[in-house]
Amino acid sequence: MIQKYLAYNTEKYASKWLVLGIDLVTIACAFVLSYLIRFNLTLDFEVENLLLQLPLVLITSLVAFLIVGSYKGVVRHTGVRDVYNIFNAVCFSSILVIFIVLANRQLEILNQFTIPLSIIIINSLITFVALTASRFVFKSVYSNMHSSIKSYKNVLIYGAGDSGVLTHGAITNHAKSRYRVLGYIDRDVKKIGKNINGVPVFGRKSLTESFILKNNISEIIFSIQNIDSRKLRKTVEGLVDYPIVVKIVPPIEDWINGELKVSQIKQVQIEDLSDIRDKNRMNALFGEHRPNIVFHAAAYKHVPLMEYNSYEAIKINIGGTKNVADLSVLHGVEKFVFVSTDKAVNPTNVMGATKRIAELYISCMQNENKTKFITTRFGNVLGSNGSVIPLFRKQIEKGGPLTLTHKDITRYFMTIPEASQLVLEAGAMGEGGEIFIFDMGESVKIYDLAKNMIKLSGLRYPEDIDIKITGLRPGEKLYEELLANGENTLPTYHQKIKISKVRDVEYSKVRSKIDELCITNMFFSGNTVKLMKEIVPEYVSKNSDFCELDKPSVDSNDQNMTKLKIVQP
C-alpha cells in the first residue's frame, strides 16, 4: 500500500519538480549572460562576485516560484495564464533581490556584496523571455511528436468571434483531440485575410467544394452564439452536398463550469434547423418525408419569459401548432400526437393559455378531417432543457444558493424515458379526439427536492449551501393540475394513462376565434391576451400585469346608478 502511495505521488509531482529544476538552471544561465551583456561580452568583471551573488539569486527565485506556483502548469498546455504566472514570479524574485541588496547597503552585513541595478533588470528580462520560450518550445515539440503518430481530422471553425476562438482552444488543447484547425470562416470583412492565433480567417465565398477537397477538410464546426435557426438552416443547406460533417457548439450557458468540452460539440440535427413557424419550409419537409405519424412537441415552455413575450408565445405555441396540424391534414398524415402540459389546465399564465388554445385547435381539427388528432397532457420532465434539476445542479456547482420561488410550491415530475414511452403508447392506442392524462404519481415539493439534491451532492443545508426564496414569478402557480374544471377521466388498458372527458365546446366558434387571434397577433395588437381569455374562460392571470383584464367591467348605466346612490341623502 505504501509503495503504491509513493509511486502515485512520485508520478504526480515528479514533473513539476523537474520543471522547477529546469527553471532554476535557466535562471542561473540568464544571470551569467546578464553579466556578459552588461560588460560588452567580456570577462572584465569580478567573477568571484558573480559566484557569490548567484546563490542569492537562485534562492530568491526559488522562494518566488514556490509562492506564485509558476512551475505547476502543465507545460504541453502552456497558455496565457502560465505566461502571466511566470511574469509575476520573475517580478517578485527581482523585487526580493533589490530589497536584499538595499538592506545590505544600509546594514553592511556582507562587505562588498552588491548587484548593480542594471544587472537585475537585464536578468529579469532574459529570465522571462527564456522561461516563456522554453515552455512554448517544449509545447511545440510535444505537439509535433504526437502529430506524427496521430491521424488528424482537418476542420474549419465557422465563426471567428470569441466563441470561435474558445472553440479552437478547446479542441486543440485537449489531450485526445484529433482535430487540426485549418482556418476560420467569417462574414466580417475586417477579419477576412487576417490570422487569429496563427490560424487564417477565410470569407464565406472561399468555402467551395474545391477548397474542401484540396485541403482534405472533414468537418465544419459552427461556433456562433445565438445564431438564428433560419440563418443556420440556410448556411447548412449550402453544405449538405459536400463530403463533410457539420457540427455545432452549444450555447455558452450550457458549457460545463463556463468551459467548453470537446464532448459537447455535436453533429447538427434536424431539430437545430426545423422552425415550425416557417410554413413553406415545413410544407417542403412534409412533402419530402411523407410521415405517417407526427409527434408535435415543439413549444416555448418558460412561463415568466412568455408572460412578457405573448407575441412569441402565440406565434410558436398556437401558430406553429396550427401550421403543423394543417400540413398534417394536407399531406394525409394518419395520426397527429400533440404533447401538451398540465399548465394548460385552468391556466394562470400566457404559456399555459397558449397550450390550452392549441389543445382546442387540435380538437377542432379532429371534428373536420380524416387525420386522427390525439393530445397528451402531463407535467414536468426530469432533466429536460430548462427544468429545475439542471438549474439546481448548476447552482450547487457554483456554491449556491439554490433559488426557489416559494417554499410550498409543488410540481409533478416524470423521467424522460417514462414520458417518451407513455407518449408513444398513447399515440398507438388513440383513435382521435382523446386527451390522454398521464398518471404522474404524487406531486413533489420543490423545497424538499432542493434539500435532497444538496445532501446527495455531499453537502449540508444550510451550512454549505442555502436555499433562497425569490417569490412567485409572473403567472406561476403554487401547484399544477391535470384536469380542468368540469373534466373527468376514464380508464384505459394502460394503468398510467387515462382519458379526459372534456366539456362540450362550440368548435366552429372556437376555430374562428383562434384564426382571429393568429391574425391579430401578426399585427402586434395589444388585444391578444384579452382575446385568449375569451377563448379560454378559465384563464385567470396570477401575479401578472394581465390581472387587470380579469377585473369585472362596469357599464355606463351601472356607473350612473352608482353615482346616483352616492349623492342620495
C-alpha positions as CSV (number, residue, x, y, z in Angstrom):
1,M,0.0,0.0,0.0
2,I,2.8,2.4,0.9
3,Q,4.6,1.5,-2.3
4,K,1.5,2.4,-4.4
5,Y,1.1,5.7,-2.5
6,L,4.8,6.6,-3.1
7,A,4.5,5.6,-6.8
8,Y,1.4,7.6,-7.2
9,N,2.8,10.8,-5.6
10,T,6.1,10.4,-7.5
11,E,4.3,10.2,-10.8
12,K,2.0,13.1,-9.8
13,Y,4.7,15.5,-8.6
14,A,7.9,14.5,-10.4
15,S,7.1,16.5,-13.5
16,K,6.5,19.8,-11.7
17,W,9.8,19.4,-9.6
18,L,11.6,18.7,-12.9
19,V,10.1,21.9,-14.4
20,L,11.2,23.9,-11.3
21,G,14.7,22.4,-11.6
22,I,15.0,23.4,-15.2
23,D,13.7,26.9,-14.4
24,L,16.4,27.4,-11.8
25,V,19.1,26.2,-14.3
26,T,17.7,28.6,-16.8
27,I,17.8,31.5,-14.2
28,A,21.5,30.7,-13.4
29,C,22.4,30.8,-17.1
30,A,20.4,34.0,-17.6
31,F,22.3,35.7,-14.6
32,V,25.7,34.8,-16.1
33,L,24.5,36.1,-19.5
34,S,23.3,39.3,-17.9
35,Y,26.9,40.0,-16.6
36,L,28.3,39.3,-20.0
37,I,25.9,41.7,-21.7
38,R,26.5,44.3,-19.1
39,F,30.2,44.2,-19.7
40,N,30.1,44.0,-23.5
41,L,30.5,40.2,-23.7
42,T,33.9,40.3,-21.9
43,L,35.1,39.0,-18.6
44,D,36.0,42.4,-17.4
45,F,34.3,42.0,-14.0
46,E,34.9,40.2,-10.7
47,V,33.9,36.6,-11.3
48,E,34.1,36.0,-7.6
49,N,31.3,38.5,-7.0
50,L,29.2,36.7,-9.6
51,L,29.7,33.4,-7.9
52,L,28.8,35.0,-4.5
53,Q,25.7,36.6,-5.9
54,L,24.4,33.6,-7.9
55,P,23.2,31.5,-4.9
56,L,21.2,34.5,-3.6
57,V,19.5,35.0,-7.0
58,L,18.7,31.2,-7.1
59,I,17.3,31.2,-3.6
60,T,15.1,34.3,-4.1
61,S,13.9,32.8,-7.4
62,L,13.1,29.5,-5.7
63,V,11.1,31.3,-3.0
64,A,9.2,33.4,-5.5
65,F,8.4,30.5,-7.8
66,L,7.2,28.3,-4.9
67,I,4.9,31.1,-3.7
68,V,3.5,32.0,-7.1
69,G,3.4,28.4,-8.3
70,S,4.5,29.1,-11.9
71,Y,6.2,25.7,-12.1
72,K,2.8,23.8,-11.6
73,G,1.4,24.4,-15.1
74,V,1.2,21.5,-17.5
75,V,3.9,22.5,-20.0
76,R,2.4,20.9,-23.0
77,H,-0.8,23.0,-22.4
78,T,1.1,26.3,-21.8
79,G,-1.2,29.3,-22.3
80,V,-1.6,33.0,-21.5
81,R,-2.3,32.2,-17.8
82,D,1.0,30.4,-17.5
83,V,2.9,33.3,-19.1
84,Y,1.2,35.6,-16.6
85,N,2.4,33.4,-13.7
86,I,6.0,33.4,-15.0
87,F,5.9,37.2,-15.3
88,N,4.6,37.5,-11.7
89,A,7.3,35.1,-10.4
90,V,10.2,36.9,-12.1
91,C,9.0,40.3,-10.9
92,F,8.6,39.0,-7.4
93,S,12.1,37.5,-7.3
94,S,13.6,40.7,-8.7
95,I,11.9,42.8,-6.1
96,L,13.3,40.4,-3.4
97,V,16.8,40.7,-4.8
98,I,16.6,44.5,-4.9
99,F,15.3,44.6,-1.3
100,I,18.1,42.4,0.0
101,V,20.8,44.5,-1.9
102,L,19.4,47.8,-0.5
103,A,19.1,46.3,3.0
104,N,22.7,45.1,2.9
105,R,23.9,48.5,1.9
106,Q,22.3,50.0,4.9
107,L,23.1,47.3,7.4
108,E,26.5,46.4,5.9
109,I,26.1,42.7,6.8
110,L,28.2,41.5,3.9
111,N,31.0,43.8,2.9
112,Q,31.4,44.5,-0.8
113,F,28.3,42.5,-1.6
114,T,26.1,44.2,-4.2
115,I,24.4,43.6,-7.5
116,P,24.2,46.5,-10.0
117,L,20.6,47.5,-10.7
118,S,21.3,47.2,-14.5
119,I,22.3,43.5,-13.9
120,I,19.0,42.9,-12.1
121,I,16.9,44.5,-14.9
122,I,18.8,42.7,-17.7
123,N,18.5,39.4,-15.8
124,S,14.7,39.8,-15.3
125,L,14.1,40.4,-19.0
126,I,16.3,37.5,-20.1
127,T,14.8,35.2,-17.5
128,F,11.2,36.0,-18.5
129,V,11.9,35.5,-22.2
130,A,13.9,32.3,-21.6
131,L,11.3,30.7,-19.4
132,T,8.4,31.6,-21.7
133,A,10.3,30.5,-24.8
134,S,11.3,27.2,-23.3
135,R,7.7,26.3,-22.4
136,F,6.4,27.1,-25.9
137,V,9.3,25.2,-27.5
138,F,8.5,22.1,-25.4
139,K,4.8,22.5,-26.2
140,S,5.6,22.7,-29.9
141,V,7.9,19.7,-29.8
142,Y,5.4,17.7,-27.9
143,S,2.6,18.6,-30.4
144,N,4.8,17.7,-33.4
145,M,5.8,14.4,-31.9
146,H,2.1,13.5,-31.3
147,S,1.0,14.8,-34.7
148,S,3.4,12.3,-36.4
149,I,1.7,9.5,-34.5
150,K,-1.9,10.5,-34.6
151,S,-4.2,10.7,-37.7
152,Y,-5.8,14.2,-37.6
153,K,-9.1,15.5,-39.0
154,N,-8.8,18.8,-40.8
155,V,-11.6,21.1,-39.6
156,L,-12.8,24.6,-40.2
157,I,-14.5,26.7,-37.5
158,Y,-17.4,28.7,-38.7
159,G,-17.3,32.0,-36.7
160,A,-14.1,33.9,-35.8
161,G,-15.7,35.6,-32.8
162,D,-15.0,35.0,-29.1
163,S,-16.9,31.7,-29.2
164,G,-14.9,30.5,-32.2
165,V,-11.6,31.3,-30.6
166,L,-12.6,29.5,-27.4
167,T,-13.7,26.5,-29.5
168,H,-10.3,26.5,-31.2
169,G,-8.6,26.4,-27.8
170,A,-10.8,23.6,-26.5
171,I,-10.3,21.2,-29.4
172,T,-6.5,21.9,-29.9
173,N,-5.6,21.7,-26.2
174,H,-7.5,18.5,-25.5
175,A,-5.0,15.7,-25.0
176,K,-7.0,13.2,-27.0
177,S,-8.1,15.6,-29.7
178,R,-7.7,14.5,-33.3
179,Y,-8.6,17.9,-34.7
180,R,-6.3,20.2,-36.8
181,V,-7.9,23.6,-37.3
182,L,-7.0,24.9,-40.8
183,G,-8.9,28.1,-40.6
184,Y,-11.9,30.2,-39.5
185,I,-14.9,31.1,-41.8
186,D,-16.4,34.5,-41.1
187,R,-18.5,37.2,-42.9
188,D,-16.8,40.1,-41.2
189,V,-14.6,41.8,-43.9
190,K,-12.4,43.2,-41.2
191,K,-11.3,39.7,-40.1
192,I,-11.0,38.1,-43.5
193,G,-7.4,37.6,-44.6
194,K,-6.0,38.0,-41.1
195,N,-4.8,35.4,-38.6
196,I,-6.1,34.6,-35.1
197,N,-3.5,32.7,-33.1
198,G,-1.8,31.8,-36.3
199,V,-5.0,30.5,-37.9
200,P,-6.1,32.2,-41.1
201,V,-9.6,33.7,-41.5
202,F,-11.4,32.9,-44.8
203,G,-14.5,34.5,-46.2
204,R,-17.8,32.6,-46.8
205,K,-17.1,32.7,-50.6
206,S,-13.9,30.6,-50.0
207,L,-16.0,27.7,-48.8
208,T,-16.3,25.8,-52.0
209,E,-16.1,22.2,-52.9
210,S,-12.7,22.5,-54.5
211,F,-11.4,24.3,-51.3
212,I,-12.8,21.5,-49.1
213,L,-11.3,18.7,-51.3
214,K,-8.0,20.4,-51.8
215,N,-7.4,20.8,-48.0
216,N,-9.0,17.4,-47.2
217,I,-11.5,19.1,-44.7
218,S,-13.7,16.5,-43.0
219,E,-15.7,18.7,-40.5
220,I,-17.0,22.2,-40.2
221,I,-17.8,23.3,-36.6
222,F,-20.4,26.1,-36.2
223,S,-19.4,28.3,-33.2
224,I,-21.7,31.3,-33.4
225,Q,-23.7,32.1,-30.3
226,N,-27.4,32.9,-30.6
227,I,-27.5,32.1,-34.3
228,D,-31.0,32.3,-35.7
229,S,-32.3,28.9,-36.8
230,R,-33.2,30.3,-40.2
231,K,-29.7,31.5,-40.8
232,L,-28.2,28.3,-39.6
233,R,-30.5,26.3,-41.8
234,K,-29.7,28.4,-44.8
235,T,-26.0,28.0,-44.3
236,V,-26.1,24.3,-43.5
237,E,-28.2,23.6,-46.6
238,G,-25.4,25.0,-48.7
239,L,-23.0,22.5,-47.2
240,V,-25.0,19.2,-47.3
241,D,-23.8,18.3,-50.8
242,Y,-20.1,18.5,-49.7
243,P,-18.3,15.4,-48.3
244,I,-18.1,16.9,-44.7
245,V,-19.7,16.5,-41.3
246,V,-21.3,19.6,-39.9
247,K,-21.2,20.1,-36.1
248,I,-22.4,22.8,-33.8
249,V,-21.1,24.3,-30.5
250,P,-23.8,24.5,-27.7
251,P,-24.8,27.9,-26.2
252,I,-22.3,29.3,-23.6
253,E,-24.8,28.8,-20.8
254,D,-24.7,25.0,-21.4
255,W,-20.9,24.9,-21.1
256,I,-19.6,22.9,-18.1
257,N,-18.4,25.3,-15.4
258,G,-18.1,28.0,-18.1
259,E,-15.7,25.9,-20.2
260,L,-16.4,24.2,-23.5
261,K,-15.6,20.4,-23.5
262,V,-14.9,18.7,-26.8
263,S,-17.6,16.1,-26.0
264,Q,-20.2,18.9,-26.1
265,I,-19.6,19.6,-29.8
266,K,-22.4,17.6,-31.5
267,Q,-23.4,17.0,-35.1
268,V,-26.1,19.3,-36.4
269,Q,-29.5,17.6,-36.0
270,I,-32.7,18.3,-37.9
271,E,-34.2,19.9,-34.7
272,D,-31.5,22.5,-34.8
273,L,-32.9,23.6,-38.3
274,S,-36.8,22.8,-38.2
275,D,-38.7,26.2,-37.3
276,I,-42.4,25.3,-37.2
277,R,-43.4,29.0,-37.8
278,D,-41.9,28.7,-41.3
279,K,-44.9,27.1,-43.1
280,N,-43.3,27.0,-46.5
281,R,-40.2,25.1,-45.2
282,M,-42.4,22.8,-43.1
283,N,-44.5,22.1,-46.2
284,A,-41.4,21.1,-48.1
285,L,-40.3,18.8,-45.3
286,F,-43.7,17.1,-45.2
287,G,-43.6,16.7,-49.0
288,E,-40.1,15.2,-48.8
289,H,-40.6,12.7,-46.0
290,R,-44.3,11.9,-46.2
291,P,-44.7,11.0,-42.5
292,N,-47.5,8.6,-41.3
293,I,-47.4,9.9,-37.7
294,V,-46.4,13.3,-36.4
295,F,-45.4,13.9,-32.7
296,H,-45.6,17.6,-32.1
297,A,-43.6,18.7,-29.1
298,A,-42.1,22.0,-30.3
299,A,-43.0,24.9,-27.9
300,Y,-41.9,27.7,-25.8
301,K,-42.3,26.5,-22.2
302,H,-40.6,29.1,-20.0
303,V,-43.5,30.7,-18.0
304,P,-42.1,34.1,-17.0
305,L,-40.4,34.7,-20.3
306,M,-43.6,34.0,-22.2
307,E,-45.6,36.3,-19.8
308,Y,-43.5,39.2,-21.1
309,N,-43.5,37.9,-24.7
310,S,-47.0,36.9,-25.6
311,Y,-46.4,37.6,-29.2
312,E,-43.7,34.9,-29.4
313,A,-45.8,32.5,-27.3
314,I,-48.8,32.8,-29.6
315,K,-46.7,32.6,-32.7
316,I,-44.9,29.4,-31.8
317,N,-47.3,27.6,-29.4
318,I,-50.5,28.4,-31.3
319,G,-49.5,29.5,-34.8
320,G,-46.8,26.8,-35.0
321,T,-49.2,24.1,-33.9
322,K,-51.7,25.4,-36.4
323,N,-49.1,25.1,-39.2
324,V,-48.1,21.6,-38.3
325,A,-51.7,20.4,-37.8
326,D,-52.9,21.9,-41.1
327,L,-50.0,20.4,-43.0
328,S,-50.7,17.0,-41.5
329,V,-54.1,17.1,-42.9
330,L,-52.9,18.4,-46.3
331,H,-50.3,15.6,-46.6
332,G,-52.6,12.8,-45.4
333,V,-50.9,12.1,-42.1
334,E,-52.6,9.2,-40.3
335,K,-52.1,10.3,-36.7
336,F,-51.1,13.6,-35.1
337,V,-50.0,13.4,-31.4
338,F,-49.8,16.7,-29.6
339,V,-47.7,17.0,-26.5
340,S,-49.4,19.4,-24.1
341,T,-48.8,20.3,-20.5
342,D,-50.5,20.4,-17.1
343,K,-50.1,24.2,-17.3
344,A,-52.9,24.2,-19.9
345,V,-55.3,23.2,-17.1
346,N,-57.1,26.2,-15.6
347,P,-54.2,28.4,-16.9
348,T,-52.9,31.3,-14.9
349,N,-50.2,32.4,-17.5
350,V,-49.8,33.1,-21.2
351,M,-47.8,30.0,-21.8
352,G,-50.4,27.7,-20.3
353,A,-53.2,29.5,-22.1
354,T,-51.4,29.1,-25.5
355,K,-51.1,25.4,-24.9
356,R,-54.8,25.1,-23.9
357,I,-55.7,27.0,-27.1
358,A,-53.5,24.6,-29.1
359,E,-55.4,21.7,-27.5
360,L,-58.7,23.3,-28.6
361,Y,-57.4,23.7,-32.1
362,I,-56.4,20.1,-32.2
363,S,-60.0,19.2,-31.1
364,C,-61.4,21.4,-33.9
365,M,-59.3,19.7,-36.5
366,Q,-60.4,16.2,-35.3
367,N,-64.0,17.1,-36.0
368,E,-63.3,18.2,-39.5
369,N,-60.7,15.8,-41.0
370,K,-59.6,12.2,-41.5
371,T,-56.3,12.6,-39.6
372,K,-56.6,11.3,-36.1
373,F,-55.7,14.1,-33.7
374,I,-54.6,13.0,-30.2
375,T,-53.5,15.1,-27.2
376,T,-51.3,14.0,-24.3
377,R,-51.1,16.0,-21.1
378,F,-48.5,15.6,-18.4
379,G,-46.3,17.6,-16.0
380,N,-42.6,18.4,-15.8
381,V,-39.9,16.0,-17.3
382,L,-36.9,15.4,-15.1
383,G,-33.7,16.6,-16.7
384,S,-35.3,18.2,-19.7
385,N,-34.0,21.5,-21.1
386,G,-34.8,24.4,-18.8
387,S,-36.2,22.2,-16.0
388,V,-35.4,22.7,-12.3
389,I,-33.0,19.9,-11.7
390,P,-30.3,21.1,-14.2
391,L,-30.7,24.5,-12.7
392,F,-30.2,23.3,-9.2
393,R,-27.2,21.2,-10.3
394,K,-25.5,24.3,-11.8
395,Q,-26.3,26.3,-8.7
396,I,-24.7,23.6,-6.5
397,E,-21.6,23.5,-8.7
398,K,-21.3,27.3,-8.2
399,G,-21.6,27.0,-4.5
400,G,-25.2,28.1,-4.2
401,P,-27.6,29.4,-3.1
402,L,-30.4,27.4,-4.7
403,T,-33.2,29.7,-5.8
404,L,-36.8,28.8,-5.2
405,T,-39.8,30.9,-5.9
406,H,-42.0,29.7,-3.0
407,K,-41.4,27.3,-0.1
408,D,-44.7,25.5,-0.6
409,I,-44.6,25.1,-4.4
410,T,-45.2,21.6,-5.8
411,R,-44.8,20.0,-9.2
412,Y,-45.4,16.7,-11.0
413,F,-42.4,15.0,-12.4
414,M,-41.7,12.2,-14.8
415,T,-38.4,10.8,-16.3
416,I,-37.6,11.4,-19.9
417,P,-37.8,7.6,-20.8
418,E,-41.1,7.2,-19.0
419,A,-42.6,10.3,-20.7
420,S,-41.4,9.2,-24.1
421,Q,-42.8,5.7,-23.6
422,L,-46.2,6.9,-22.5
423,V,-46.5,9.4,-25.4
424,L,-45.7,6.5,-27.8
425,E,-48.3,4.3,-26.0
426,A,-51.0,7.0,-26.1
427,G,-50.3,7.6,-29.8
428,A,-50.7,3.9,-30.5
429,M,-54.0,3.5,-28.6
430,G,-55.6,6.8,-29.7
431,E,-58.4,6.7,-32.2
432,G,-58.7,10.5,-32.5
433,G,-60.2,13.2,-30.3
434,E,-58.8,12.0,-27.0
435,I,-56.9,14.0,-24.4
436,F,-54.8,11.4,-22.6
437,I,-53.8,12.2,-19.0
438,F,-50.7,10.5,-17.6
439,D,-50.5,9.3,-14.0
440,M,-47.7,11.4,-12.6
441,G,-47.8,9.9,-9.1
442,E,-47.6,12.2,-6.1
443,S,-46.6,15.9,-6.6
444,V,-43.2,16.8,-5.4
445,K,-42.4,19.7,-3.0
446,I,-39.6,21.6,-4.7
447,Y,-38.2,22.8,-1.4
448,D,-37.7,19.1,-0.4
449,L,-36.2,18.3,-3.8
450,A,-33.7,21.2,-3.4
451,K,-32.6,19.9,0.1
452,N,-32.2,16.4,-1.1
453,M,-30.1,17.5,-4.1
454,I,-27.8,19.4,-1.7
455,K,-27.5,16.3,0.5
456,L,-26.9,13.9,-2.4
457,S,-24.0,16.3,-3.5
458,G,-22.3,15.5,-0.2
459,L,-23.0,19.0,1.2
460,R,-25.1,20.3,4.1
461,Y,-28.1,22.6,4.1
462,P,-27.9,25.4,5.1
463,E,-24.3,25.3,6.3
464,D,-22.7,24.6,2.9
465,I,-25.4,25.7,0.5
466,D,-28.5,27.7,1.4
467,I,-31.9,28.0,-0.3
468,K,-33.1,31.5,-1.3
469,I,-36.8,32.2,-1.7
470,T,-37.3,34.7,-4.5
471,G,-41.1,34.9,-4.7
472,L,-43.6,33.6,-7.3
473,R,-42.8,34.7,-10.8
474,P,-45.5,36.3,-13.1
475,G,-48.1,33.7,-14.0
476,E,-46.7,31.0,-11.7
477,K,-48.9,28.6,-9.8
478,L,-48.2,27.1,-6.4
479,Y,-49.4,23.7,-7.7
480,E,-50.3,22.2,-11.0
481,E,-53.5,20.3,-12.0
482,L,-54.0,17.6,-14.6
483,L,-57.8,18.2,-15.0
484,A,-59.7,21.4,-15.7
485,N,-62.9,22.3,-14.0
486,G,-65.7,20.2,-15.4
487,E,-63.4,17.4,-16.6
488,N,-63.3,13.8,-15.5
489,T,-61.3,10.7,-16.6
490,L,-62.0,7.3,-18.0
491,P,-59.6,4.4,-17.6
492,T,-57.7,2.7,-20.4
493,Y,-55.9,-0.6,-20.7
494,H,-52.7,1.1,-19.5
495,Q,-52.8,1.8,-15.8
496,K,-50.8,5.0,-16.1
497,I,-52.9,6.5,-19.0
498,K,-56.4,7.9,-18.6
499,I,-58.7,9.7,-21.0
500,S,-60.1,13.1,-20.0
501,K,-63.8,13.7,-20.6
502,V,-63.8,17.3,-21.6
503,R,-66.8,19.7,-21.6
504,D,-68.6,20.5,-24.8
505,V,-67.2,23.2,-27.0
506,E,-68.6,25.1,-29.9
507,Y,-65.8,24.1,-32.3
508,S,-66.8,26.4,-35.2
509,K,-66.9,29.4,-32.9
510,V,-63.6,28.4,-31.2
511,R,-61.9,27.8,-34.6
512,S,-62.9,31.3,-35.9
513,K,-61.6,32.9,-32.6
514,I,-58.3,31.1,-32.9
515,D,-57.9,32.3,-36.5
516,E,-58.7,35.8,-35.4
517,L,-56.1,35.5,-32.6
518,C,-53.4,34.4,-35.0
519,I,-54.2,37.3,-37.4
520,T,-54.4,39.8,-34.6
521,N,-51.0,38.6,-33.3
522,M,-49.4,39.1,-36.7
523,F,-50.1,42.9,-36.4
524,F,-48.7,43.2,-32.9
525,S,-52.1,44.1,-31.5
526,G,-52.3,44.7,-27.7
527,N,-55.7,42.8,-27.5
528,T,-54.3,39.3,-28.0
529,V,-54.2,38.3,-24.3
530,K,-57.8,39.6,-23.9
531,L,-58.8,37.5,-26.9
532,M,-57.1,34.5,-25.4
533,K,-59.2,34.9,-22.2
534,E,-62.3,34.9,-24.3
535,I,-61.3,31.6,-26.0
536,V,-60.3,30.1,-22.6
537,P,-62.7,31.5,-20.0
538,E,-61.0,29.6,-17.2
539,Y,-57.7,31.5,-17.9
540,V,-57.3,33.8,-14.9
541,S,-53.9,35.5,-14.6
542,K,-51.9,35.4,-11.4
543,N,-49.1,37.8,-10.2
544,S,-49.1,39.3,-13.7
545,D,-49.8,42.7,-15.4
546,F,-52.7,40.8,-17.2
547,C,-54.6,40.5,-13.9
548,E,-56.2,43.9,-14.9
549,L,-58.0,42.1,-17.7
550,D,-59.8,39.8,-15.2
551,K,-61.5,42.6,-13.3
552,P,-65.2,42.7,-13.9
553,S,-66.2,45.6,-16.1
554,V,-68.9,48.1,-15.1
555,D,-71.1,49.5,-17.9
556,S,-72.1,53.2,-18.1
557,N,-75.7,52.6,-16.7
558,D,-74.2,50.8,-13.7
559,Q,-71.8,53.7,-13.2
560,N,-74.6,56.3,-13.3
561,M,-76.6,54.3,-10.8
562,T,-73.6,54.1,-8.5
563,K,-73.2,57.9,-8.7
564,L,-76.9,58.4,-8.0
565,K,-76.7,56.2,-5.0
566,I,-73.7,58.1,-3.7
567,V,-75.4,61.6,-3.9
568,Q,-78.7,60.5,-2.3
569,P,-79.1,61.7,1.2
